[in-house]
Amino acid sequence: MASYFFSLAGSAVNSIKNAAGQTDPKLGAEAMLRAIDLHRTGDVPVTPLEAYVTRFAQAARGRHLSALGTALQQRYPSLPG
């Protein structure tokens, strides 16, 4: 689980791009904070692990966490959208 967040942290904070296509570390930091908040709720079951990212992205969209949704979509482009 921790490796998932570290991977997202590196991608989100360092290389996320905003709607204008520019690298935006502020947007990345916001995404990381929302990921931590969402994970702490415990609302997204961790198992089965292979479906976790998809469920996490669905929960982010359902809660209108746009920075997190953007980060996940950029990190995992094959996520349903």
N, C-alpha and C positions, 0 to 999 in steps of 0.2 A: 504494500500500500504506500509506504513512504516513498518508494522509487517513482511511483506514479506522480506524486505531488512534486518531487524534485524535478522530474522531467518537465512537468507543466510549468514549474517556476522558471526554469531556464528559458523555455520557449516563450512563455507569456511575458516575462519581464524584459527579456533581452531582444526579442525579435518580433513581437506582435505588431501588426500593421493596422492603422486606423482606416476609416472609410476612404481617406484620400490616398491610401497606399503608402503612407509614410510610417517608419518605425516610431512607435509611441510607448516608451517605457512607463509612462503614467497610466495608460490604459492597461498595460501588462500588470502593473502593481495592483490595480483595482481588481483585475481578474483573479489574481492570486488570493487577495483578501476574501473575495466572494467564494472561491473554491474552499478555503479553510472554513469559512462560515457554514457553507452548505454541508461539508463533510461532518462538521461538529454536530449538526442537527441529528445525524443518525437516520435521516429519512431515506437515504439511498442505500439499499442493502449491498454489502460488499461481495456477497457470493450469489451466483457464480461470478468469479473474478473476470472471466472473459467478456461478460456483458456489462461490467461496471461502468466503463467510460460512456457507453451508450445511455445507460440509465442516468448517469450523472449529467450528461448533456441535456437529456429530456427534462430533468428536474431544474436545471439552470434556465432552460427556455420557459418552463412552466412558471417559474418565479420571476421571469423577466430580468434575469441577470445578464444583461447584454454584453458586458465586458468579458465575463466568463464564457458565454456562448461563443463569442468571437474567437477567444483564445483556443477553445476546444476545437472549433471548426478549422482553424488554421493549423493546429497541431495534428488533428486527425481528420483530414479532408474527406475521408470516406464515410464519416458519420452521416446518418440520415438527417436531413435538414430542416 
